[in-house]
């Protein structure tokens, strides 16, 4: 620690100051230095570029009991030989080496979105320049599939604000990202998909005159659709009945944020998907609209783990192309052989500006027998809904009983004042 920083502690005790500054470093809350340089990468296949990246990354690594170290991706980091544009059977890879450390970004895409499917980081605990007090040696590798780095096809991914990715015992904070895979014309696209951290909750108008548009009309409840995915020509592996409604908060060109509400019409969507032993996917698509659900199965239970939407917002939106994804959900958790049922409206928060409402839901993504739903597990909302009429009925019955008892007691007392002649 420099003398200047120690003097800045003023009259505080020196030990407290040192611990306070160290704590900021340990928690990874330090700010990126203005002098920090962005590392640039260009993955080519011959003369054709397939991946472009401008990255500034802070790492914090927990490498010893209650001890962490923080370091940056150096600006002179180099492409590793494992970087590739991919083939018809393999996916593009951006591999970055600095010293004995290796950061690898594996890309995948579908018709509308590409993403960093897996981010892995290998670090060498024998490197005393980075891990001076390490009692361990050798290389460790951690990975994450919850990167939340994705963009609409033929656009670049941009993220100026800190974007944190958490591994097993490593945090990687990305700053000022420019990234594009499946590049065309050897340069970044003019269009960009912005990360959620860069999308403000409110947007200031460009002038002092504010014109507020009338709120979008809210549709009624959506129609229940009957959806299924086949494992084979005759075997259904995923079955769902549900009414679906999208709720998207977006920034307008002028005025305050607006809420876009859209009902899925089951008569107008194409249904696709697939199943294996541990993952089932249901995809609904229509023109420029796409909605996907990913269900995961462990040994005994299944749950909704991922939702992705790609749609077009109204013309007054700053960015009309909307993409949102969350692959770390735990909705509808149910025993593997049963269906999940909820007649009540459910509000599923997917991202900060996207939620999904379900109506009259019943779903079973695994172990569908004879193409029929298994025994239903009722949601708590339905159970509470049944409890209310029971309580009200019991209260009314009790009230009637009290009135009847009071009537009988009163009648008996009125007869006590008379004698038989």
GUKENU-903457 format. One line per 10 residues: number of its first residue (from 1); their letters; for each residue x, y, z of N, C-alpha, C. Coordinates in steps of 0.05 Angstrom, whole numbers, plus 5000, padded with zeros to 4 digits. Atoms other than C-alpha are relative to their C-alpha. Example, Ala and Ser with C-alpha at 12.3 -4.5 7.8 and 13.67 -1.06 7.14 Angstrom:
% GUKENU-903457
1> AS> 5018,4976,5000,5246,4910,5156,5018,5024,5000; 4984,4976,4999,5273,4979,5143,4985,5022,5014
END
This chain:
% GUKENU-903457
1> XXXXXXXXXX> 5017,4976,5000,5000,5000,5000,5018,5025,5000; 4983,4976,5002,5028,5069,4982,4997,5017,5024; 5000,4982,4978,5045,5122,5032,4976,5019,4999; 5022,4982,5004,4993,5168,5002,4973,4988,5010; 5025,5012,4991,4937,5118,5014,4999,4996,5030; 4999,5002,4971,4960,5107,5086,4994,5027,5013; 5005,4974,4989,4960,5182,5099,4971,5008,4997; 5028,4993,5005,4890,5186,5069,4982,4988,5022; 5016,5011,4979,4866,5145,5128,4995,5020,5022; 5004,4979,4980,4872,5208,5170,5007,4990,5027
11> XXXXXXXXXX> 4995,5008,4973,4867,5194,5244,4990,4972,5007; 5009,5027,4995,4837,5126,5236,5024,4982,5006; 4979,5019,4994,4878,5068,5263,5010,4988,4975; 4987,5011,5024,4927,5042,5211,4990,4972,4994; 5009,5027,5005,4905,4970,5220,4973,4999,4988; 5026,4999,5011,4833,4987,5207,5000,5008,4971; 4999,4990,5028,4851,5025,5144,5010,4978,4981; 4989,5021,5017,4893,4968,5117,4980,4978,4995; 5020,5021,5003,4839,4917,5131,4977,5009,4982; 5022,4990,5017,4786,4961,5099,5007,5000,4971
21> XXXXXXXXXX> 4992,5000,5028,4825,4970,5035,5004,4972,4990; 4996,5027,5008,4843,4897,5033,4973,4986,4995; 5027,5012,5004,4769,4879,5041,4988,5007,4974; 5010,4992,5027,4751,4920,4980,5012,4983,4978; 4987,5016,5021,4802,4881,4940,4990,4972,5001; 5009,5028,4998,4779,4814,4967,4972,4997,4988; 5027,5002,5010,4707,4828,4949,4997,5007,4971; 5001,4994,5028,4725,4849,4880,4984,5026,4994; 5015,4975,5004,4693,4918,4889,5017,5022,4990; 4982,4979,5010,4753,4956,4863,4991,5008,4973
31> XXXXXXXXXX> 5007,4990,5026,4742,4999,4802,5022,4995,4980; 4980,5004,5021,4777,4988,4736,5016,5025,4997; 4983,4977,5003,4836,5034,4730,4996,5013,4973; 5002,4986,5025,4832,5088,4678,5022,4993,4981; 4977,5007,5017,4899,5064,4653,4998,4972,4989; 5003,5028,5010,4874,4993,4642,4994,5000,4970; 5004,5001,5029,4876,4973,4569,4983,4976,4994; 5017,5022,5009,4826,4930,4533,5016,4981,4983; 4987,5020,5016,4851,4865,4504,4983,4995,4975; 5014,5004,5025,4832,4854,4431,5007,4974,4987
41> XXXXXXXXXX> 4995,5027,5011,4823,4788,4396,4985,4998,4973; 5011,5004,5027,4809,4766,4324,5005,4971,4992; 4997,5028,5008,4796,4693,4308,4994,4997,4970; 5003,5001,5029,4805,4677,4234,5000,4971,4990; 4998,5025,5016,4795,4620,4186,5011,5009,4973; 4987,4989,5024,4845,4638,4132,5000,5030,5002; 5003,4971,4999,4830,4711,4116,4973,5009,5010; 5027,4993,4991,4759,4709,4143,4998,4999,5030; 5004,4997,4972,4744,4733,4213,4974,4987,5008; 5025,5012,4990,4693,4693,4253,4993,5009,5028
51> XXXXXXXXXX> 5005,4990,4973,4701,4721,4324,5017,5025,5004; 4986,4975,4992,4718,4792,4346,4993,5005,5029; 5005,4995,4971,4726,4811,4419,5018,5023,5010; 4986,4980,4984,4747,4872,4460,4992,4996,5029; 5007,5008,4973,4751,4851,4532,5017,5013,5021; 4987,4990,4977,4769,4881,4599,4988,4984,5024; 5011,5019,4981,4762,4829,4655,5016,5002,5026; 4987,5003,4974,4777,4829,4730,4993,4972,5011; 5004,5026,4988,4786,4761,4763,5005,5002,5030; 4994,5005,4972,4780,4745,4837,4999,4970,5004
61> XXXXXXXXXX> 4997,5029,4997,4803,4675,4856,5003,4993,5029; 4998,5010,4972,4791,4641,4923,5017,4975,4998; 4981,5022,5004,4853,4596,4924,5010,4989,5026; 4991,5011,4974,4864,4585,4998,4978,5008,5020; 5021,4995,4980,4820,4583,5060,5000,5029,5009; 5004,4972,4992,4794,4654,5071,5021,5018,4988; 4980,4983,5013,4845,4682,5022,4993,5002,4970; 5007,4995,5028,4831,4713,4954,5022,5016,4987; 4981,4983,5015,4873,4745,4899,4984,5012,4977; 5014,4986,5022,4851,4795,4846,5021,5008,4979
71> XXXXXXXXXX> 4982,4992,5022,4882,4807,4778,4983,5005,4975; 5014,4994,5024,4863,4831,4709,5010,4984,4976; 4992,5011,5026,4864,4801,4640,5019,5020,4988; 4981,4981,5011,4928,4833,4612,4994,5007,4972; 5006,4991,5027,4922,4874,4549,5017,4986,4979; 4983,5014,5019,4978,4833,4518,4994,4970,5000; 5009,5029,5002,4940,4766,4527,4998,4992,4971; 4999,5010,5028,4945,4723,4465,4979,4979,4995; 5017,5021,5008,4900,4678,4426,5014,4973,5003; 4989,5027,4997,4911,4605,4443,4995,4985,4974
81> XXXXXXXXXX> 5003,5016,5024,4919,4553,4388,4974,4985,4998; 5025,5014,5000,4854,4521,4409,4977,5017,4990; 5021,4982,5012,4815,4582,4382,4994,4990,4972; 5008,5011,5026,4775,4561,4321,4973,5013,4991; 5026,4991,5011,4719,4584,4275,4979,4978,5000; 5019,5022,5000,4688,4515,4280,4995,4989,4972; 5008,5014,5025,4662,4468,4227,4971,4994,5001; 5029,5008,5000,4595,4437,4210,4994,4983,5025; 5004,5017,4977,4605,4391,4270,5011,5012,5026; 4989,4987,4975,4641,4438,4319,4992,5029,5001
91> XXXXXXXXXX> 5008,4973,4996,4626,4506,4347,5024,5019,5003; 4978,4982,4997,4669,4569,4347,5010,5002,5029; 4988,4997,4973,4717,4578,4406,5020,5023,5000; 4980,4979,4995,4754,4639,4431,5015,4992,5025; 4983,5009,4978,4812,4615,4475,5022,5021,5004; 4981,4978,4993,4855,4668,4510,5020,4990,5020; 4979,5009,4981,4922,4651,4543,5016,5024,5010; 4981,4981,4988,4961,4694,4591,5015,4986,5022; 4983,5016,4983,5019,4661,4626,4991,4971,4998; 5009,5028,5000,4996,4592,4648,4970,4999,5004
101> XXXXXXXXXX> 5029,4999,4996,4923,4614,4651,4986,5000,4973; 5014,5002,5026,4871,4599,4597,4970,5006,5005; 5028,4993,4999,4802,4631,4588,4988,4992,4973; 5012,5011,5024,4756,4596,4538,4971,5006,4998; 5028,4994,5005,4690,4619,4508,4990,4983,4977; 5012,5017,5020,4649,4567,4471,4974,5011,4991; 5024,4987,5011,4595,4595,4425,4982,4979,4987; 5020,5015,5015,4531,4564,4400,4979,5020,4989; 5021,4982,5010,4473,4593,4360,4977,4984,4989; 5023,5011,5015,4404,4580,4332,4992,5020,4979
111> XXXXXXXXXX> 5007,4983,5022,4365,4616,4279,4998,5029,5007; 5004,4972,4992,4357,4679,4320,5020,5011,5020; 4983,4991,4979,4408,4682,4376,5026,4984,5001; 4975,5014,4994,4481,4665,4389,5008,5007,5029; 4993,4995,4972,4511,4660,4459,5026,4986,5007; 4977,5014,4987,4571,4641,4501,4987,4977,5016; 5013,5023,4988,4546,4571,4518,5014,4991,5025; 4984,5008,4977,4603,4553,4564,5024,5018,5002; 4976,4985,4995,4656,4597,4595,5017,4985,5020; 4983,5015,4981,4715,4561,4627,5026,5015,5004
121> XXXXXXXXXX> 4975,4986,4992,4777,4586,4663,5018,4980,5014; 4980,5017,4988,4840,4546,4678,5022,5018,5011; 4980,4983,4987,4890,4577,4727,5020,4982,5014; 4978,5016,4989,4957,4552,4752,5007,5010,5028; 4994,4993,4972,4965,4553,4828,5030,5000,5006; 4970,5000,4997,5040,4542,4819,5012,5027,4993; 4990,4974,5008,5047,4612,4792,5001,5019,5025; 4997,4984,4975,5075,4649,4853,4997,5030,4996; 5004,4971,5005,5070,4717,4819,4971,5008,5003; 5028,4995,4996,4994,4711,4822,4989,4989,5026
131> XXXXXXXXXX> 5009,5013,4975,4984,4663,4880,5023,4996,5019; 4975,5002,4984,5042,4679,4927,4999,4983,5025; 5002,5015,4975,5015,4643,4988,4986,4973,4996; 5014,5025,5005,4986,4582,4954,5014,4976,5011; 4988,5025,4991,4997,4516,4988,4993,4977,4981; 5007,5020,5021,4968,4480,4927,5017,5006,4975; 4986,4998,5025,5001,4468,4860,4983,4988,4978; 5014,5011,5022,4979,4450,4791,4978,5018,4989; 5021,4984,5014,4923,4475,4745,4972,4991,5008; 5028,5006,4994,4850,4480,4765,4983,5013,4978
141> XXXXXXXXXX> 5019,4990,5021,4792,4490,4716,4972,5002,5011; 5028,4996,4992,4724,4519,4731,4985,5009,4975; 5016,4993,5024,4667,4531,4682,4972,5008,5009; 5027,4992,4995,4598,4562,4678,4984,5000,4974; 5018,4998,5023,4540,4555,4630,4979,5022,5003; 5019,4977,4995,4502,4614,4661,5015,5026,4996; 4984,4976,5006,4541,4669,4626,4982,5024,4995; 5018,4978,5007,4481,4711,4604,5013,5018,4979; 4988,4985,5022,4524,4733,4545,4988,4989,4974; 5013,5009,5025,4480,4728,4483,4991,5025,4984
151> XXXXXXXXXX> 5007,4978,5017,4460,4771,4424,4984,4990,4976; 5015,5007,5024,4413,4771,4365,5020,4995,4977; 4983,5007,5022,4444,4739,4304,5006,5025,4982; 4991,4978,5017,4484,4789,4261,4999,5027,5014; 4995,4976,4984,4491,4839,4318,5023,4995,5018; 4979,5004,4981,4548,4851,4365,4989,5003,5029; 5007,4998,4972,4542,4842,4440,5016,5022,5013; 4987,4978,4987,4557,4905,4480,4992,5002,5029; 5006,4997,4971,4562,4915,4555,5021,5018,5012; 4982,4980,4989,4594,4977,4585,5002,4997,5031
161> XXXXXXXXXX> 5000,5003,4971,4574,4965,4658,5010,4973,5008; 4989,5026,4990,4603,4910,4701,4980,4977,4996; 5016,5024,5004,4577,4841,4682,5014,4977,5014; 4987,5019,4983,4592,4789,4735,4992,4971,4993; 5005,5029,5004,4599,4714,4721,5014,4985,5023; 4990,5014,4976,4607,4668,4781,5005,4971,4993; 4993,5028,5002,4644,4603,4778,4999,4987,5028; 4999,5014,4974,4656,4552,4833,5014,5017,5021; 4985,4983,4980,4709,4595,4869,5014,5022,4985; 4988,4978,5015,4725,4647,4816,4977,5019,4991
171> XXXXXXXXXX> 5018,4980,5011,4689,4712,4799,5014,5014,4977; 4989,4986,5023,4700,4743,4730,4981,5023,4994; 5016,4977,5006,4675,4814,4721,5009,5013,4974; 4994,4989,5026,4672,4838,4649,4992,5030,4999; 5006,4971,5004,4675,4913,4632,5004,5007,4970; 4996,4989,5027,4667,4950,4566,5004,4978,4979; 4999,5022,5019,4653,4887,4526,4990,5008,4973; 5010,5002,5027,4648,4886,4451,5007,4973,4990; 4996,5028,5007,4639,4816,4425,4981,4992,4978; 5018,5011,5021,4612,4783,4363,5011,4974,4989
181> XXXXXXXXXX> 4993,5025,5013,4613,4712,4338,4985,4997,4975; 5013,5005,5027,4594,4686,4269,5001,5027,4985; 4997,4974,5012,4621,4752,4242,4997,4999,4970; 5002,4997,5029,4604,4775,4171,5016,5024,4992; 4985,4977,5012,4647,4821,4128,5024,5008,5017; 4975,4996,4985,4706,4815,4177,5000,5024,5018; 5002,4977,4982,4681,4871,4221,4975,4999,5018; 5023,4999,4982,4633,4886,4278,4975,5009,4984; 5025,4991,5011,4560,4894,4259,4994,5028,5009; 5009,4973,4992,4530,4964,4260,4979,4999,5022
191> XXXXXXXXXX> 5021,5003,4981,4474,4937,4303,5011,4986,5025; 4990,5011,4975,4483,4918,4376,4977,4989,5017; 5018,5009,4979,4448,4876,4429,5014,5007,5026; 4989,4990,4975,4459,4909,4497,4994,4981,5023; 5004,5017,4976,4467,4871,4562,4979,5013,5018; 5020,4989,4982,4414,4880,4616,5011,5021,5018; 4988,4980,4982,4463,4919,4659,5001,5028,4987; 4998,4974,5014,4465,4974,4606,4972,5012,4994; 5027,4990,5006,4389,4981,4599,4990,5015,5024; 5009,4985,4977,4366,5037,4645,4971,4994,5007
201> XXXXXXXXXX> 5027,5004,4992,4303,5030,4686,4981,5022,4990; 5015,4978,5012,4280,5098,4661,5018,5014,4981; 4985,4986,5021,4301,5138,4601,4992,5029,4999; 5006,4972,5001,4306,5214,4601,4995,5009,4971; 5006,4991,5027,4275,5249,4540,5022,5018,4990; 4978,4984,5011,4323,5285,4493,4995,5030,5002; 5006,4972,4998,4288,5352,4503,4984,5005,5025; 5015,4993,4976,4252,5390,4558,4971,4995,4997; 5028,5005,5004,4185,5375,4526,4995,4970,5000; 5006,5029,4997,4158,5307,4548,4972,4994,4990
211> XXXXXXXXXX> 5026,5009,5010,4103,5274,4510,4996,4971,5008; 5004,5027,4989,4075,5213,4545,4978,4987,4983; 5019,5015,5016,4041,5162,4500,4980,4986,5019; 5020,5015,4985,3978,5129,4524,5010,4971,5004; 4991,5028,4995,3993,5061,4557,4988,4981,4980; 5010,5020,5018,3987,5001,4513,4975,4986,5011; 5024,5014,4990,3919,4968,4518,5007,4972,5010; 4994,5026,4988,3921,4907,4563,4980,4980,4990; 5018,5020,5010,3893,4845,4531,4988,4984,5023; 5012,5017,4980,3848,4797,4569,5017,4976,5005
221> XXXXXXXXXX> 4985,5024,4995,3869,4729,4593,5005,4985,4974; 4994,5015,5025,3904,4687,4540,4985,4974,4998; 5013,5026,5005,3874,4626,4508,5018,4977,5007; 4984,5023,4992,3898,4560,4535,5008,4984,4975; 4990,5016,5022,3941,4523,4485,5007,4971,5008; 4994,5028,4995,3953,4448,4480,5026,4994,4984; 4974,5003,5014,4027,4436,4464,5013,4973,5008; 4985,5024,4993,4069,4373,4460,5024,4997,4981; 4976,5006,5015,4137,4350,4436,5003,4970,4999; 4997,5029,5004,4149,4281,4407,5029,4991,5002
231> XXXXXXXXXX> 4974,5013,5001,4208,4236,4422,5003,4983,4975; 5001,5015,5025,4187,4192,4365,4973,5006,4987; 5025,4993,5015,4129,4192,4315,4975,4994,5017; 5024,5007,4985,4082,4161,4366,5002,5005,5030; 4996,4997,4971,4112,4178,4434,5004,5029,5007; 4997,4973,4990,4102,4245,4469,5019,5000,5024; 4981,4998,4977,4159,4265,4515,4995,5024,5017; 5007,4975,4985,4134,4334,4536,4971,5007,4993; 5028,4993,5004,4061,4354,4545,4994,5024,5017; 5007,4976,4985,4034,4422,4565,4974,5011,4991
241> XXXXXXXXXX> 5024,4984,5005,3968,4459,4570,5003,5025,5016; 4995,4975,4985,3974,4532,4587,4992,5024,4982; 5003,4974,5012,3954,4603,4570,5024,5017,5007; 4975,4985,4996,4016,4648,4562,4997,5029,4994; 5001,4971,5004,4023,4723,4569,5028,5011,5007; 4974,4987,4996,4088,4763,4561,4996,5028,5011; 5000,4973,4989,4102,4826,4601,5029,5010,4998; 4974,4989,5005,4161,4867,4577,5001,5030,5006; 4996,4972,4995,4183,4934,4605,5022,5010,4982; 4980,4990,5019,4220,4975,4552,5002,5030,5002
251> XXXXXXXXXX> 4994,4971,5000,4251,5044,4545,4990,5012,4974; 5010,4986,5023,4215,5091,4498,5018,5022,4990; 4984,4979,5012,4247,5141,4451,4995,5026,5014; 5008,4975,4986,4209,5197,4486,4981,4992,5022; 5018,5006,4978,4177,5193,4555,5009,4978,5017; 4994,5021,4980,4175,5142,4610,5000,4972,4987; 5001,5027,5008,4184,5068,4605,4971,4991,4996; 5027,5010,5005,4125,5029,4579,4999,4969,5004; 5003,5029,4996,4097,4959,4591,4986,4989,4975; 5011,5014,5023,4085,4914,4531,4989,4973,5009
261> XXXXXXXXXX> 5013,5025,4992,4035,4858,4544,4991,4986,4974; 5006,5015,5024,4027,4804,4492,4990,4972,5007; 5011,5027,4996,3983,4741,4492,5009,4982,4977; 4993,5020,5020,4008,4679,4457,4975,4987,4989; 5023,5012,5013,3957,4654,4407,5008,4971,4991; 4992,5028,5006,3963,4577,4405,4994,4992,4971; 5007,5007,5027,3931,4576,4336,5020,5011,4979; 4982,4987,5019,3986,4618,4305,5029,4994,5004; 4972,5005,4995,4050,4590,4333,5008,4972,4990; 4988,5027,5008,4095,4533,4308,5012,4988,5025
271> XXXXXXXXXX> 4990,5014,4976,4113,4482,4361,5023,4982,4992; 4977,5018,5005,4181,4448,4363,5014,4995,5027; 4985,5006,4975,4231,4421,4414,5013,4973,4998; 4986,5025,4999,4266,4359,4436,5003,4990,5028; 4997,5012,4973,4278,4312,4494,5024,4981,5000; 4982,5022,4994,4333,4270,4523,4995,4991,5029; 5005,5011,4974,4342,4236,4590,5000,5021,5022; 4998,4980,4979,4357,4300,4629,4991,5028,4992; 5008,4973,5009,4334,4359,4586,4977,4998,4980; 5023,4999,5018,4268,4375,4551,4995,5029,4992
281> XXXXXXXXXX> 5003,4972,5010,4256,4437,4508,4974,5002,4984; 5024,4993,5015,4191,4468,4483,5004,5027,4989; 4996,4975,5014,4196,4523,4431,4975,5008,4985; 5023,4988,5015,4139,4567,4405,5010,5023,4984; 4990,4979,5018,4154,4610,4345,4979,5009,4980; 5019,4988,5019,4117,4656,4298,5013,5025,4988; 4988,4978,5013,4148,4703,4247,5025,5009,5015; 4977,4990,4985,4196,4747,4288,4998,4996,5030; 5005,5006,4971,4173,4717,4354,5010,4972,5006; 4991,5026,4991,4206,4660,4392,5000,4999,5030
291> XXXXXXXXXX> 5000,5004,4971,4195,4633,4462,5008,4971,5006; 4990,5027,4994,4233,4573,4490,4999,4995,5030; 5000,5009,4972,4226,4533,4555,5019,4976,5002; 4982,5022,4995,4281,4487,4581,4994,4988,5027; 5005,5015,4975,4264,4434,4634,5023,4982,5005; 4978,5018,4992,4318,4397,4672,4990,4979,5019; 5007,5023,4983,4313,4330,4707,5024,4990,5015; 4979,5013,4984,4355,4306,4765,4990,4972,5006; 5007,5028,4995,4348,4237,4796,4971,4996,5007; 5027,5004,4990,4280,4249,4826,4980,5022,4992
301> XXXXXXXXXX> 5018,4978,5005,4252,4317,4806,5007,5014,4974; 4994,4983,5023,4245,4362,4746,4991,5029,5007; 5007,4972,4996,4239,4438,4742,5006,5016,4975; 4995,4981,5022,4237,4496,4693,5025,5015,5006; 4974,4988,4995,4309,4518,4688,5007,5024,4982; 4992,4978,5018,4311,4565,4628,4976,5009,4983; 5019,4988,5018,4267,4613,4589,5014,5020,4983; 4988,4981,5019,4287,4652,4527,4978,5012,4983; 5019,4987,5018,4246,4703,4488,5015,5018,4981; 4990,4982,5020,4262,4739,4424,4976,5011,4984
311> XXXXXXXXXX> 5024,4989,5013,4208,4787,4398,5005,5029,4992; 4999,4972,5009,4195,4855,4367,4982,5017,5017; 5015,4981,4983,4173,4913,4411,4986,5021,4983; 5013,4978,5016,4127,4971,4390,5020,5020,4989; 4983,4982,5014,4156,5024,4345,5012,5023,5017; 4990,4978,4984,4165,5075,4401,5023,4991,5019; 4978,5010,4984,4218,5031,4435,5027,5010,4988; 4973,4992,5009,4291,5055,4432,5012,4977,4984; 4991,5024,5014,4310,4984,4412,4976,4982,4997; 5025,5016,5005,4253,4946,4379,5005,4970,5001
321> XXXXXXXXXX> 4994,5028,4998,4289,4879,4379,5006,4993,5029; 4997,5006,4972,4281,4848,4448,5008,4971,5003; 4991,5027,4994,4320,4787,4473,5005,4999,5030; 4995,5004,4972,4320,4761,4544,5003,4970,5005; 4995,5028,4994,4344,4696,4574,5009,4996,5029; 4991,5007,4973,4352,4664,4642,5001,4969,5001; 4996,5029,4999,4381,4594,4650,5005,4989,5028; 4996,5009,4972,4382,4590,4726,4974,5002,5016; 5026,5000,4986,4308,4584,4744,4995,4974,5014; 5008,5025,4986,4275,4533,4790,4970,5000,5003
331> XXXXXXXXXX> 5029,5000,4999,4201,4540,4774,4989,4972,4995; 5015,5024,5005,4150,4483,4774,5014,4974,5010; 4985,5024,4991,4194,4435,4814,4980,4979,5010; 5019,5021,4996,4157,4369,4816,5013,4972,4998; 4990,5027,5003,4169,4294,4824,5000,4991,4971; 4994,5006,5029,4194,4263,4759,4976,4987,4986; 5022,5016,5012,4132,4219,4747,4973,5015,5000; 5026,4986,4997,4079,4273,4760,4999,5024,4983; 5003,4975,5014,4051,4333,4725,4997,5023,5020; 5003,4976,4983,4051,4404,4753,4975,5015,4990
341> XXXXXXXXXX> 5025,4988,5008,3983,4438,4753,4994,5025,5017; 5007,4976,4986,3961,4509,4770,4979,5015,4984; 5022,4986,5014,3894,4538,4750,5002,5030,5005; 4997,4971,4994,3911,4605,4783,5021,5013,4982; 4980,4985,5015,3951,4659,4748,5026,4999,5015; 4973,4999,4989,4026,4652,4760,5016,5022,4986; 4982,4979,5011,4074,4710,4751,5028,4991,5004; 4972,5010,5000,4143,4683,4733,5019,5022,4992; 4980,4979,5006,4198,4735,4737,5024,4987,4987; 4978,5012,5015,4249,4716,4684,5025,5017,5001
351> XXXXXXXXXX> 4978,4981,4997,4294,4778,4681,4988,5025,5012; 5010,4976,4986,4289,4848,4711,4978,5014,4984; 5020,4986,5016,4247,4873,4652,4982,4981,4984; 5017,5020,5014,4212,4809,4629,4989,4980,5020; 5013,5020,4984,4161,4767,4664,4980,4985,4983; 5018,5018,5016,4115,4711,4640,4977,4992,5018; 5024,5008,4985,4044,4699,4664,4989,4974,4988; 5013,5025,5009,4013,4629,4660,4972,4999,5012; 5028,5003,4992,3939,4613,4664,4992,4971,4994; 5010,5027,5004,3907,4544,4673,5022,4981,4990
361> XXXXXXXXXX> 4976,5015,5008,3975,4510,4670,4999,4971,5009; 4993,5027,4993,3988,4436,4669,5023,4991,4981; 4976,5007,5016,4056,4410,4646,5014,4976,5011; 4984,5023,4992,4097,4347,4647,5021,4996,4978; 4980,5002,5021,4164,4347,4610,5015,4973,4999; 4987,5026,5000,4187,4276,4628,4981,4978,5009; 5015,5024,4991,4159,4206,4637,4970,5002,4994; 5028,4999,5008,4094,4219,4599,4992,4972,4991; 5008,5028,5005,4058,4152,4598,4974,5000,4984; 5023,5002,5018,4009,4135,4542,4989,5027,4991
371> XXXXXXXXXX> 5006,4973,5010,4011,4208,4520,4980,5015,5018; 5018,4987,4981,3972,4228,4583,5016,5012,5023; 4988,4988,4977,3989,4272,4642,5000,4980,5023; 4999,5015,4976,4012,4237,4705,4984,5013,5022; 5015,4988,4977,3980,4250,4774,5010,5029,5004; 4994,4971,4998,3977,4326,4785,5009,5008,5028; 4992,4986,4975,4014,4364,4839,4990,5028,4998; 5013,4974,5001,3973,4426,4854,5019,5021,5011; 4984,4978,4991,4008,4493,4862,4988,5011,5026; 5009,4989,4975,4003,4529,4929,4978,5021,4996
381> XXXXXXXXXX> 5022,4980,5005,3960,4584,4897,4973,4987,4998; 5026,5014,5002,3906,4533,4880,4992,4989,5027; 5006,5011,4973,3911,4502,4950,4988,5023,5017; 5010,4978,4985,3902,4571,4981,4972,5009,4990; 5026,4993,5012,3844,4585,4933,4978,4982,5011; 5019,5019,4990,3809,4522,4958,4995,5006,5030; 5002,4996,4971,3823,4542,5031,4980,5022,5006; 5017,4977,4995,3785,4608,5026,4970,4992,5001; 5028,5007,4998,3716,4579,5009,4994,4981,5023; 5004,5018,4978,3726,4525,5061,4997,5016,5026
391> XXXXXXXXXX> 5001,4984,4976,3740,4577,5115,4975,5016,5001; 5024,4984,5000,3683,4621,5093,4976,4982,5005; 5022,5018,4995,3636,4561,5091,4998,4992,5029; 4999,5008,4971,3658,4539,5161,4990,5023,5017; 5008,4977,4984,3648,4610,5187,4969,5004,4998; 5029,4997,5003,3577,4614,5157,4985,4978,5015; 5013,5022,4986,3560,4546,5185,5000,5005,5030; 4998,4993,4971,3585,4568,5254,4980,5022,5007; 5018,4978,4994,3544,4632,5249,4971,4990,5001; 5027,5012,5000,3481,4593,5231,4995,4984,5025
401> XXXXXXXXXX> 5003,5016,4976,3493,4546,5289,4996,5018,5025; 5003,4981,4978,3501,4605,5337,4972,5012,5001; 5027,4988,5001,3436,4637,5313,4979,4979,5008; 5020,5021,4993,3399,4570,5319,5000,4995,5030; 4998,5004,4971,3425,4560,5390,4987,5023,5015; 5012,4976,4987,3406,4631,5409,4970,5000,4999; 5029,5001,5004,3336,4621,5381,4988,4979,5019; 5011,5021,4983,3325,4556,5419,5001,5008,5029; 4998,4991,4972,3350,4586,5484,4979,5021,5006; 5020,4979,4996,3306,4647,5475,4972,4990,5001
411> XXXXXXXXXX> 5027,5012,5000,3245,4605,5460,4994,4985,5026; 5004,5015,4975,3256,4562,5522,4994,5019,5022; 5004,4981,4979,3260,4623,5566,4972,5013,4998; 5027,4988,5003,3196,4652,5537,4978,4982,5010; 5019,5020,4991,3158,4588,5554,5001,4997,5030; 4997,5004,4971,3184,4588,5626,4981,5017,5016; 5018,4982,4985,3136,4646,5646,4971,4991,4999; 5028,5009,5003,3071,4607,5630,4996,4973,5015; 5007,5025,4987,3036,4549,5667,4977,4987,4984; 5021,5014,5014,2992,4496,5637,4974,5000,5016
421> X> 5025,4999,4986,2917,4503,5654,4986,4972,4997
END
